[in-house]
Amino acid sequence: MEVGSGRLYAAVAAGGFRRYATYRAATAAGVFTNTVFGVILVHTYLALWDEKPHLGGYDQAQAVTYVWLGQCLYATLAIQGGGAEKDLMERIRTGEIAVDLYRPADLQLWWLAGDVGRALFQMLGRGVIPFLFGAAFFPMALPARVTPWAAFTVTLLLAAVVSFAIRYLAALSVFWLMDGMGVNQALMVTGIFFSGMVLPLNAFPGTFGEVVRVLPWAAQIQMPADVLMGETSPLRAFAFQAAWAVALLAAGRLVQSAATRRVVVQGG
């Protein structure tokens, strides 16, 4: 990537950050909502772990940590959707995507940069406060050394790329479907369930558990959580996340190429 291109995408990311920073009331409401849901989930998890000690290989402190990490990453990784793909779907539906294709920039990288900016703001503006609240009022399994936190930071970046790549592929389907409503519903269901937002994927039993733990959604919460709590090696997590990021971004390239060869412009 040329230096000029790097500056362009950095500016797009900064624009994405500033855009979401303007929604102060929505951010405050999100902080409150994530904190309340975190408290509810923590007490649910504590009751469950009382009945099933060491479920999924976690003790109670690790289970609590997993809850608050999930609340921190819920909006950051657009687990339920609502990131860059929402705008992209609308631009495809209305035909405004034709303008995007005339930009002297790579379409996929443009939207990735904007989504990374959004994710960074959601992490700082909406995710950190619930996580700190959880650390202040509940026992959590947090590392004391810097190295796990540094590895955890890398997993967050890779998780953001995987999340974007999944949602980008979903958004491109609107080139053929002409509407994103059903796709958004599918993103919501798969995101919440397969990411481990409801229950750690480590707790899923048997063959089904083995399958969900190798799907790309596992790169979003499960891998960062296990790295932070020392349940998996950072290199293993990096390799898993990077492999899915490359595969999904490559698939996005192929679908994008097929879609833009037959752009259907609607809305006038």
Helices and strands as residue ranges (DSSP letters): H 3-21, H 24-51, G 55-57, H 60-76, H 84-94, H 97-102, H 107-121, I 122-127, H 128-137, H 146-172, H 174-177, H 181-194, G 201-203, H 206-212, G 216-219, H 222-228, H 234-260
